[in-house]
Amino acid sequence: MRFTLLTGAVLLVSAQATAGIEQQLTQCAAMTDKLDRLVCYDNLAASIRVDTMANNATAPTATLAPVTTPAATSAVPVATNVEDNFGMEVKRVQENTTDKIYLDVESITEDPYGALKITFTNGQIWKQTENRKFNLKVGEKVFIEKAALGSFLMGTESRNAKVRVKRLK
């Protein structure tokens, strides 16, 4: 019996919410200025999103924030902190990283296929992944920079050639 009453109450509240949304959509559609209409729709969507997020933690209710027209308020709606950070996580991580480092060559070995294995003075070991000739000497200063799709390029300032490398250690 309680379940039936609860279901009936939820349906009644959701029907009222739908009527409120339809009324607000009609108000937005009646606006003649394109920008005002767009801002009205954006405000409606934001109010529904905020209400939905708030109601996910509790029982469903149909309280909607009133839609404000741009004529009443000329300010752009303020996004929540979650919305401000959305899609920017990777960019913020990239802001705290270096795109290019300079290293001194300590030793060079060559594998049977001719790819260089370079040990640097700081202990890092990098290996050439391209099978083209790249001349390098012990004691030479090289740079390693980020390239596309997470790869790295190694080169020297004295010449224009670069070779693709990957870090082993």
C-alpha positions as CSV (number, residue, x, y, z in Angstrom):
1,M,0.0,0.0,0.0
2,R,2.8,2.4,0.9
3,F,4.6,1.6,-2.3
4,T,1.5,2.5,-4.3
5,L,1.1,5.8,-2.5
6,L,4.7,6.6,-3.0
7,T,4.6,5.8,-6.7
8,G,1.5,7.9,-7.1
9,A,3.1,10.9,-5.4
10,V,6.3,10.6,-7.5
11,L,4.2,10.5,-10.7
12,L,2.2,13.5,-9.6
13,V,5.3,15.5,-8.8
14,S,7.0,14.5,-12.0
15,A,3.9,15.6,-14.0
16,Q,4.0,19.0,-12.3
17,A,7.7,19.3,-13.1
18,T,7.1,18.5,-16.7
19,A,4.4,21.1,-16.9
20,G,6.8,23.6,-15.4
21,I,9.5,22.8,-17.8
22,E,7.1,23.0,-20.8
23,Q,6.0,26.5,-19.5
24,Q,9.5,27.7,-19.2
25,L,10.4,26.3,-22.7
26,T,7.4,28.2,-24.1
27,Q,8.7,31.4,-22.5
28,C,12.1,30.9,-24.0
29,A,10.7,30.1,-27.4
30,A,8.6,33.3,-27.4
31,M,11.7,35.5,-27.2
32,T,12.5,37.3,-30.5
33,D,16.2,38.1,-29.9
34,K,18.4,35.1,-30.7
35,L,20.9,35.8,-27.9
36,D,18.2,36.3,-25.3
37,R,16.5,33.0,-26.4
38,L,19.8,31.1,-26.2
39,V,20.6,32.5,-22.7
40,C,17.1,31.6,-21.6
41,Y,17.6,28.0,-22.8
42,D,21.0,27.8,-21.2
43,N,19.6,29.0,-17.9
44,L,16.8,26.4,-18.1
45,A,19.2,23.6,-18.8
46,A,21.5,24.7,-16.0
47,S,18.6,24.8,-13.5
48,I,17.5,21.4,-14.5
49,R,21.0,20.0,-14.3
50,V,21.6,21.5,-10.8
51,D,18.2,20.2,-9.6
52,T,19.0,16.7,-11.0
53,M,22.4,16.6,-9.4
54,A,20.9,17.7,-6.0
55,N,18.1,15.2,-6.3
56,N,20.3,12.2,-7.1
57,A,21.3,12.1,-3.4
58,T,17.7,12.4,-2.1
59,A,14.3,11.3,-3.2
60,P,13.1,12.7,-6.5
61,T,11.4,16.0,-6.3
62,A,10.4,18.5,-8.9
63,T,11.6,21.9,-7.7
64,L,13.0,23.9,-10.6
65,A,14.8,27.1,-10.4
66,P,13.0,29.9,-12.2
67,V,14.3,30.9,-15.6
68,T,15.6,34.4,-15.6
69,T,15.5,36.3,-18.9
70,P,18.5,38.3,-20.1
71,A,16.4,41.5,-19.9
72,A,16.1,41.0,-16.1
73,T,19.8,40.0,-15.6
74,S,22.5,40.7,-18.1
75,A,25.1,38.6,-16.3
76,V,26.2,35.2,-17.8
77,P,25.3,32.3,-15.6
78,V,28.1,31.2,-13.3
79,A,29.2,27.6,-13.7
80,T,29.9,25.4,-10.8
81,N,33.4,24.4,-9.8
82,V,32.9,20.9,-11.3
83,E,31.9,22.5,-14.6
84,D,34.9,24.9,-14.5
85,N,37.3,22.0,-14.2
86,F,35.7,19.7,-16.7
87,G,38.0,18.9,-19.6
88,M,40.9,20.9,-18.1
89,E,42.5,18.1,-16.0
90,V,44.9,17.1,-18.8
91,K,45.8,20.6,-19.6
92,R,46.5,21.4,-16.0
93,V,48.8,18.4,-15.7
94,Q,50.6,19.5,-18.9
95,E,51.1,23.0,-17.5
96,N,53.2,21.5,-14.7
97,T,55.5,19.5,-17.0
98,T,58.5,20.3,-19.2
99,D,58.5,20.0,-22.9
100,K,62.2,19.8,-23.5
101,I,65.2,18.6,-21.4
102,Y,69.0,18.9,-22.1
103,L,71.2,15.9,-21.2
104,D,74.9,15.0,-21.5
105,V,75.8,11.7,-23.2
106,E,77.8,9.3,-20.9
107,S,77.9,6.2,-23.1
108,I,76.6,4.9,-26.4
109,T,75.9,1.3,-27.4
110,E,74.5,0.0,-30.6
111,D,72.2,-3.0,-31.0
112,P,72.5,-5.5,-33.8
113,Y,70.0,-3.5,-35.9
114,G,72.0,-0.3,-35.6
115,A,69.7,1.5,-33.1
116,L,71.5,3.5,-30.5
117,K,71.1,2.9,-26.8
118,I,72.2,6.1,-25.0
119,T,73.1,6.4,-21.3
120,F,73.1,9.9,-19.9
121,T,75.1,11.4,-17.0
122,N,71.9,11.6,-14.9
123,G,71.4,7.8,-15.2
124,Q,68.6,7.8,-17.8
125,I,68.7,5.3,-20.6
126,W,67.0,6.1,-23.9
127,K,66.8,4.0,-27.1
128,Q,66.5,5.0,-30.7
129,T,63.2,3.7,-32.2
130,E,63.8,4.7,-35.8
131,N,66.1,2.7,-38.1
132,R,67.9,5.6,-39.6
133,K,71.5,6.7,-39.0
134,F,72.0,9.3,-36.3
135,N,75.6,10.3,-35.4
136,L,76.3,10.9,-31.7
137,K,79.4,11.2,-29.6
138,V,80.1,10.6,-25.9
139,G,80.2,13.9,-24.0
140,E,77.9,15.6,-26.5
141,K,74.9,17.7,-25.2
142,V,71.6,16.6,-26.6
143,F,68.0,17.6,-26.0
144,I,64.9,15.4,-25.8
145,E,61.6,17.0,-26.5
146,K,58.0,15.8,-26.5
147,A,56.5,15.0,-29.9
148,A,53.1,13.9,-31.1
149,L,51.1,11.1,-29.6
150,G,53.3,10.7,-26.5
151,S,56.5,10.1,-28.4
152,F,59.9,11.8,-28.0
153,L,62.5,13.3,-30.3
154,M,66.2,13.6,-29.6
155,G,68.5,16.1,-31.3
156,T,71.4,18.5,-30.9
157,E,71.5,22.2,-31.2
158,S,74.4,22.1,-33.7
159,R,72.4,20.3,-36.4
160,N,68.8,20.1,-37.6
161,A,68.4,16.3,-37.5
162,K,66.3,14.6,-34.9
163,V,65.5,11.0,-34.2
164,R,62.6,9.4,-32.4
165,V,63.5,7.8,-29.0
166,K,61.9,6.0,-26.1
167,R,63.0,5.9,-22.5
168,L,64.1,2.5,-21.1
169,K,65.2,3.6,-17.6
